[in-house]
Amino acid sequence: MEKKYFLTKDGDFKKVYRKRKTFGNRNFTLYVKRNGLAHSRMGFSINKKVGKAVVRNKIKRRLKALYQEAYPRLTPGYDYVIVVKNNVADLDFKTIKSAFYHLFRVSKFLKGGKKS
């Protein structure tokens, strides 16, 4: 996926944190804000308490893959920030995928049929 589909600047993250809607489950917290663009953007926030750099990067790669898979079904025009909670380091990919889709179904930003 192209870089324009991800939040990269600290200021963008701060805008989402400041004016946001919040949704959560036991593994992730989702912050959502309108961005005024024709496409959506995603950012990931993973605290150092989650694990060492190798573990955090592995989680980020998995979340990016899930975002790429779910992107066509996400409501366009929003910035999404997913904050990863500490227990995610111990989860397998299937559980992370289930929690990811659950989060977007609860927030009602995922459209289309069931595909998780």
C-alpha positions in Angstrom: 0.0 0.0 0.0 1.1 3.5 -0.7 2.4 5.8 2.0 -0.6 8.2 1.5 -2.9 5.6 3.1 -1.0 5.7 6.4 -0.6 8.4 9.1 3.1 9.2 9.5 3.4 12.6 11.1 3.1 13.2 14.9 0.8 16.1 14.2 -1.7 13.9 12.3 -1.8 11.5 15.3 -2.4 14.4 17.7 -5.3 15.7 15.6 -7.0 12.3 15.7 -6.4 12.0 19.5 -7.8 15.5 20.1 -11.0 15.3 18.0 -12.0 11.7 17.9 -14.6 9.0 18.5 -13.3 6.1 20.5 -14.1 2.4 20.3 -12.4 -0.5 21.9 -12.1 -4.2 22.8 -9.7 -6.0 25.0 -6.9 -6.0 22.5 -7.1 -2.6 20.7 -8.5 0.9 21.1 -9.6 2.7 17.9 -9.6 6.4 17.5 -11.5 7.8 14.5 -11.7 11.3 13.0 -12.9 12.7 9.6 -9.9 13.8 7.4 -11.6 15.6 4.5 -9.8 13.4 1.9 -11.2 11.0 -0.6 -9.4 8.1 1.1 -8.8 6.8 4.6 -5.6 6.7 6.5 -4.4 4.4 9.3 -1.9 4.8 12.0 -0.7 2.3 14.6 0.5 3.2 18.1 2.4 0.5 20.0 3.8 1.2 23.5 7.2 -0.1 24.5 5.5 -2.1 27.2 4.1 -4.4 24.6 7.4 -6.0 23.9 10.8 -5.5 22.3 11.2 -3.9 18.9 11.0 -7.3 17.1 7.7 -8.0 18.7 6.3 -4.5 18.1 7.3 -4.6 14.4 5.8 -8.1 13.9 2.5 -6.7 15.3 2.7 -3.7 13.0 3.3 -5.9 10.0 0.3 -8.0 10.9 -1.9 -5.0 11.4 -0.8 -3.4 8.1 -1.7 -6.7 6.3 -5.1 -6.7 7.9 -5.6 -3.0 7.0 -4.7 -3.7 3.4 -7.2 -6.6 3.3 -10.0 -4.5 4.9 -9.3 -1.2 3.1 -11.9 -1.6 0.3 -14.6 -2.2 2.9 -13.7 0.7 5.2 -15.7 3.9 5.1 -13.5 6.4 3.2 -12.6 9.9 4.4 -11.5 9.0 7.9 -8.3 8.8 9.9 -8.0 5.7 12.0 -5.5 5.2 14.8 -5.2 1.8 16.5 -3.6 1.7 19.9 -2.3 -1.8 20.7 -2.8 -3.1 24.3 -0.1 -5.1 26.1 -1.6 -8.5 25.8 -1.4 -8.5 22.0 2.2 -9.7 22.0 1.1 -13.1 23.1 -1.7 -13.6 20.5 -1.6 -15.5 17.3 -2.5 -14.0 13.9 -6.0 -15.5 13.9 -6.9 -13.9 17.2 -5.5 -10.6 16.1 -7.5 -10.7 12.9 -10.7 -11.5 14.8 -10.1 -8.6 17.2 -9.3 -6.2 14.4 -12.5 -7.0 12.5 -14.5 -7.0 15.7 -13.2 -3.5 16.4 -14.3 -2.1 13.0 -17.7 -3.9 13.2 -18.4 -2.4 16.6 -17.5 1.1 15.3 -19.7 0.6 12.2 -16.9 1.8 9.9 -16.6 -1.6 8.1 -19.2 -2.1 5.4 -20.2 -5.2 3.4 -20.7 -8.8 4.3 -19.1 -10.8 7.0 -15.5 -11.7 6.0 -13.6 -12.3 9.2 
